[in-house]
C-alpha cells in the first residue's frame, strides 16, 4: 500500500525519480532501504507533504512500514500531520 498526503507535482521530473526508485529495487539494498527509496520520490513527484509505504506479511499484518514527512512521534502515535491515520 502506498499513501501520500494531498498535493500535485511541482516541476519535478517524475519519470527520473520513478526510474531511481525502480533502480533501487534492483540494487542490493536492505528491504527497508528499498521501501524508503520508493516512498521518498513518490512524495516528491506528487508534491505530497508526507507518504507511507507498508508491506503486508504472511500473517496479513503490516510486516514493514516506512514513512517520510512525519515526525518520529507522529509515526509512533499512528497519526499524520493532518490528523489520525485513516485506516488502522
C-alpha positions as CSV (number, residue, x, y, z in Angstrom):
1,X,0.0,0.0,0.0
2,X,1.2,3.5,-0.8
3,X,-0.3,6.6,0.7
4,X,0.7,10.2,0.1
5,X,-0.7,13.4,1.5
6,X,-2.5,15.7,-0.9
7,X,-0.5,17.6,-3.5
8,X,0.4,17.7,-7.2
9,X,3.7,17.5,-8.9
10,X,5.6,20.8,-8.8
11,X,8.0,20.8,-11.7
12,X,9.7,17.6,-10.5
13,X,10.9,15.3,-13.2
14,X,8.7,12.4,-12.1
15,X,10.0,9.9,-14.7
16,X,13.5,10.4,-13.4
17,X,12.5,9.9,-9.8
18,X,10.5,6.9,-10.6
19,X,13.4,5.4,-12.5
20,X,15.6,5.9,-9.5
21,X,13.0,4.1,-7.4
22,X,13.0,1.2,-9.9
23,X,16.8,1.0,-9.8
24,X,16.7,0.8,-6.1
25,X,14.7,-2.4,-6.4
26,X,17.4,-3.9,-8.5
27,X,20.2,-2.8,-6.2
28,X,21.5,-4.9,-3.3
29,X,19.8,-2.9,-0.6
30,X,18.0,-4.0,2.6
31,X,14.2,-4.2,2.2
32,X,13.6,-1.1,4.4
33,X,16.1,0.9,2.3
34,X,14.4,-0.1,-0.9
35,X,11.0,0.9,0.6
36,X,12.4,4.2,1.6
37,X,13.8,4.8,-1.9
38,X,10.3,4.2,-3.3
39,X,8.3,6.3,-0.9
40,X,10.6,9.4,-0.9
41,X,10.4,10.0,-4.7
42,X,6.6,9.2,-4.7
43,X,6.1,12.0,-2.2
44,X,8.3,14.3,-4.3
45,X,6.6,13.5,-7.6
46,X,3.2,14.1,-6.2
47,X,4.1,17.2,-4.1
48,X,2.7,15.5,-1.1
49,X,3.5,16.6,2.5
50,X,4.1,13.1,3.7
51,X,3.9,9.5,2.5
52,X,4.0,5.9,3.8
53,X,4.6,2.5,2.3
54,X,3.7,-0.7,4.0
55,X,4.3,-4.3,3.2
56,X,1.7,-6.9,4.3
57,X,3.3,-10.0,5.6
58,X,2.3,-13.7,5.8
59,X,0.1,-13.0,8.8
60,X,-1.9,-10.4,6.9
61,X,-0.5,-7.7,9.1
62,X,1.9,-4.9,8.1
63,X,5.3,-6.5,8.3
64,X,7.4,-3.5,7.2
65,X,6.4,0.2,7.2
66,X,8.3,3.3,6.1
67,X,7.3,6.9,6.2
68,X,8.6,10.3,5.0
69,X,7.5,13.8,6.1
70,X,6.2,12.9,9.5
71,X,8.0,13.1,12.9
72,X,9.0,10.0,14.9
73,X,6.4,11.0,17.4
74,X,3.6,11.1,14.8
75,X,4.7,7.7,13.5
76,X,4.8,6.2,16.9
77,X,1.4,7.6,17.7
78,X,0.0,6.4,14.4
79,X,-1.0,9.8,13.3
80,X,-0.3,12.0,10.3
81,X,0.4,15.8,10.1
82,X,-3.3,16.3,9.2
83,X,-4.8,14.1,12.0
84,X,-5.3,10.4,12.8
85,X,-4.4,7.7,10.3
86,X,-7.4,6.9,8.1
87,X,-7.0,3.1,8.3
88,X,-5.5,1.1,11.2
